[in-house]
């Protein structure tokens, strides 16, 4: 195979694009896809402060790497979930990356905010660990962004992630989730920071290739609680479709964003208000995060926390 751009020997074939690239031209391709995502959805402008949520994995560190090279004002945020050695190693990867790039990394511990790490939350709630984990991450990303005066939160969700999430929502017709399936969610409340996903045009494999070529040291192991997650099953189904028909994931996600999401967005009508306890955004009187903290406190035999 030859590189589509320069004709040299190709290092990576991208079947969904019917193209192959040498290493330097693939890196340019990757960065251009991020630039196009930012431009197309007006994700953030020069001078705005971007909080990049990093997990220690390939996607989020690759995203931070691109944004740093592009000259954006970025700060990393690592949420320590307290998941045994997995969290210890993933935090170390983020700290090492930040040190190597001379970038600022903020760390927030879920145990400090909720009263227990994710493994204990799992035992207390008796629900899938991804439920309490996802809730905590969304809450803390927004709160840290507000506390530090950030304009936008950027996450490393890639094409595979977004297609799998959409697949799950459509499978169960979770119509309340479909309007929020977007590469860029605007602020609809003074205490809700914009959220963007600059990697949504790039696959997981492409992010892994970028990290490898850029010599980014990332955690390879999956979260120990990810085993059996429905999102993984959805990804496996979509991978089989992609193998049979390259571009299937792209067509599924991009077709929804172009043709279907505007319909669901017009039908959405959620009224946001401030939580009576912590002041963060919620649809009820007390937010789900405060309720989770209460549940943890009760299980530990303590009183409900003052938030």
C-alpha positions in Angstrom: 0.0 0.0 0.0 1.0 3.6 -0.7 0.2 6.7 1.2 -2.7 8.5 -0.6 -1.1 11.9 0.1 2.6 11.5 -0.7 3.0 8.1 -2.4 5.4 6.7 0.2 4.9 3.3 1.9 1.7 3.4 4.0 1.8 2.7 7.7 -2.0 2.5 8.2 -5.0 1.6 6.1 -8.3 3.3 6.8 -10.9 1.1 5.0 -13.8 3.4 5.7 -12.0 6.2 3.9 -10.7 3.9 1.2 -7.3 5.3 1.9 -3.9 4.6 3.5 -1.3 6.9 5.0 2.3 7.0 6.0 3.0 7.9 9.6 3.5 11.7 9.1 0.5 12.1 6.9 -1.7 10.0 9.2 -0.8 12.3 12.0 -1.8 15.3 9.8 -5.1 13.5 8.9 -5.8 12.9 12.6 -5.2 16.5 13.6 -7.2 17.8 10.6 -10.2 15.7 11.8 -10.0 17.3 15.2 -9.7 20.8 13.6 -12.7 20.1 11.4 -14.8 18.9 14.4 -13.9 22.1 16.4 -14.6 24.3 13.3 -17.9 22.6 12.2 -19.5 22.7 15.7 -17.9 25.9 16.9 -16.7 23.9 19.9 -14.4 26.6 21.3 -12.5 29.6 20.2 -8.9 30.8 20.7 -8.7 32.4 24.1 -11.3 30.2 25.7 -10.2 28.0 28.5 -10.7 24.3 27.8 -10.9 21.6 30.6 -9.8 18.3 29.1 -11.2 15.3 31.0 -8.4 12.7 30.9 -8.6 9.1 32.1 -5.1 7.9 31.3 -6.4 6.1 28.1 -5.4 6.6 24.6 -8.3 8.8 23.5 -8.3 11.5 26.1 -4.5 11.8 26.1 -4.4 11.9 22.3 -7.0 14.7 22.4 -5.0 16.7 25.0 -1.9 16.2 22.9 -3.5 17.6 19.8 -5.1 20.6 21.6 -1.7 21.4 23.2 0.0 21.4 19.8 -2.8 23.5 18.4 -2.0 26.2 21.0 -5.3 26.0 22.9 -5.5 27.1 26.6 -6.1 23.7 28.1 -6.0 22.2 31.6 -6.4 18.5 32.3 -8.8 17.0 34.8 -8.3 13.5 36.2 -11.2 12.0 38.2 -9.8 9.5 40.7 -12.5 6.8 40.9 -10.7 4.8 43.5 -10.9 1.6 41.4 -8.0 -0.4 43.0 -4.7 -0.5 41.0 -6.5 0.6 37.8 -7.0 4.1 39.2 -3.4 4.2 40.6 -1.9 3.4 37.2 -4.3 5.6 35.1 -3.6 8.6 37.4 0.2 8.0 37.0 -0.2 8.0 33.2 -2.0 11.3 33.3 0.5 12.9 35.7 3.4 11.6 33.5 1.9 13.0 30.3 1.2 16.4 32.0 4.7 16.6 33.3 6.2 15.7 29.9 4.1 18.4 28.1 4.5 21.0 30.9 0.7 21.1 31.2 -1.5 21.6 34.3 -3.4 18.6 35.6 -6.2 18.9 38.2 -7.2 15.9 40.3 -10.5 15.3 42.0 -11.2 12.2 44.1 -14.7 10.8 43.9 -14.3 9.4 47.4 -13.8 13.0 48.8 -17.0 14.2 47.0 -19.4 11.3 47.4 -18.0 9.8 50.5 -16.8 6.5 49.0 -14.9 5.3 45.9 -16.7 3.6 43.0 -16.3 0.0 44.3 -18.1 1.0 47.5 -20.7 2.9 45.6 -21.3 -0.2 43.6 -21.9 -2.2 46.8 -24.1 0.4 48.3 -26.4 1.1 45.4 -26.4 -2.5 44.1 -26.6 -1.1 40.6 -24.1 -1.5 37.7 -20.9 0.4 38.6 -21.0 2.4 35.4 -24.2 4.0 36.7 -22.7 5.7 39.7 -19.4 6.3 38.0 -21.0 8.1 35.0 -23.2 10.2 37.3 -20.2 11.2 39.4 -18.0 12.0 36.4 -20.6 14.2 34.7 -21.3 16.1 38.0 -17.6 16.6 38.9 -16.5 17.6 35.4 -19.1 20.4 35.4 -18.4 21.5 38.9 -14.6 21.6 38.5 -15.0 23.6 35.3 -17.2 26.1 37.1 -14.9 26.4 40.1 -11.9 27.1 37.8 -13.6 29.4 35.4 -13.4 27.1 32.4 -15.4 27.9 29.3 -15.9 24.3 28.0 -15.3 20.7 29.0 -13.7 18.4 26.3 -13.9 14.6 26.5 -12.2 11.9 24.5 -15.3 10.2 23.2 -14.5 8.8 19.8 -16.6 7.5 16.8 -16.9 4.0 18.3 -18.1 5.4 21.6 -20.7 7.7 20.1 -22.0 5.1 17.7 -22.3 2.5 20.5 -24.2 5.0 22.7 -26.5 5.9 19.9 -27.1 2.2 19.2 -28.0 1.6 22.8 -30.4 4.6 22.9 -32.1 3.5 19.7 -32.3 -0.1 20.8 -34.3 0.9 23.9 -35.9 4.1 22.3 -34.5 6.3 25.1 -35.9 9.4 23.4 -34.9 11.6 26.3 -31.2 10.7 25.6 -31.3 11.3 21.8 -31.4 15.1 21.9 -28.2 15.0 24.0 -26.4 12.8 21.5 -24.2 15.5 19.9 -20.5 16.4 19.5 -21.2 19.7 21.1 -23.8 20.5 23.8 -24.4 24.1 24.5 -24.8 25.7 28.0 -28.6 25.9 28.7 -28.1 27.2 32.3 -25.6 29.6 33.9 -24.2 26.7 35.9 -23.9 24.2 33.1 -20.6 24.4 31.2 -20.5 23.6 27.4 -19.4 20.0 26.6 -17.7 18.9 23.4 -16.2 15.8 21.9 -13.6 16.7 19.3 -12.7 13.1 18.5 -16.2 12.1 17.3 -14.9 11.9 13.7 -12.1 9.5 14.6 -12.3 5.8 15.4 -10.8 4.0 18.4 -8.3 2.3 16.2 -7.2 5.7 14.8 -6.8 7.1 18.3 -4.7 4.1 19.2 -2.5 4.6 16.1 -2.1 8.3 16.9 -1.0 7.6 20.5 1.4 4.9 19.3 3.0 7.2 16.7 3.2 10.0 19.2 4.8 7.7 21.8 2.0 8.6 24.3 2.2 6.2 27.2 -1.4 5.2 28.1 -3.1 2.6 30.2 -4.0 -0.4 28.0 -6.1 -2.4 30.4 -9.9 -1.9 30.5 -11.6 -0.8 33.7 -12.1 -4.0 35.8 -15.8 -3.1 36.1 -16.3 -2.8 32.3 -16.7 -6.6 31.9 -20.2 -7.3 30.9 -21.1 -3.7 30.2 -23.8 -3.4 27.5 -21.7 -0.7 25.8 -19.1 -3.3 25.0 -21.7 -5.6 23.6 -23.0 -2.8 21.4 -19.4 -2.0 20.2 -18.9 -5.7 19.3 -22.1 -5.7 17.2 -21.0 -2.5 15.4 -17.5 -3.9 14.8 -19.0 -6.8 13.0 -21.1 -4.5 10.9 -18.0 -2.3 10.2 -16.0 -5.4 9.1 -18.6 -6.3 6.6 -19.3 -2.8 5.5 -16.5 -0.3 6.2 -18.0 3.1 7.1 -21.1 1.6 8.8 -20.4 3.3 12.1 -19.7 6.6 10.5 -22.9 6.4 8.4 -25.0 5.5 11.4 -23.8 8.3 13.6 -23.5 11.0 11.0 -26.8 10.1 9.5 -28.5 10.5 12.9 -26.7 13.8 13.6 -27.7 15.2 10.2 -31.2 13.9 9.7 -32.7 12.6 13.0 -31.3 14.6 15.9 -32.8 17.9 14.9 -36.3 16.3 15.1 -35.6 14.9 18.6 -34.0 18.2 19.7 -37.1 20.2 18.7 -39.3 17.8 20.7 -37.1 18.1 23.8 -38.2 20.4 26.6 -36.2 19.9 29.9 -36.5 22.7 32.5 -33.3 23.0 34.5 -33.0 24.5 38.0 -30.4 24.6 40.8 -30.2 21.8 43.3 -31.5 22.9 46.7 -28.5 21.2 48.4 -25.4 21.9 46.3 -26.6 24.5 43.8 -25.6 22.5 40.7 -28.0 22.0 37.8 -30.7 19.4 38.1 -34.2 18.7 36.8 -35.6 18.1 40.3 -35.4 19.7 43.7 -32.3 17.7 44.8 -29.8 16.5 42.2 -28.9 12.8 41.6 -25.4 13.3 42.9 -26.5 14.6 46.3 -29.0 11.7 46.5 -26.1 9.3 45.8 -24.0 10.9 48.5 -26.9 10.5 50.9 -27.2 6.9 50.1 -23.5 6.3 50.7 -23.7 8.1 54.0 -26.7 6.1 55.2 -24.9 2.9 54.3 -21.9 4.0 56.3 -24.2 4.7 59.3 -23.7 8.5 59.2 -26.1 11.4 58.7 -26.9 12.9 55.4 -24.1 15.3 54.4 -24.5 19.0 54.3 -23.9 20.0 50.7 
